[in-house]
């Protein structure tokens, strides 16, 4: 999860929120990230429910679904979960 919410990916989410790109191509131009990198990252974020990809005409439009995150975890010495 830490990798999904890396500083670089937080900046990506902020860019999507602020610029509201209509396509991956627009997002690629706004961020300077390659289309393959964006596609892979956005698919991962979509699996976590952070973004969704809307099909608009022939384009995929990224939309941020989650802006607040809370992560809980516990470590137990005795093997409990």
Protein Blocks (a to p, Z undefined) as FASTA:
>chain_A
ZZmmgmklmmmmmmmmmnopabfklmmmmnopafklmmmmmmmmmmnomaccddehjbcc
dddfbfbdcddddddfklpZZ
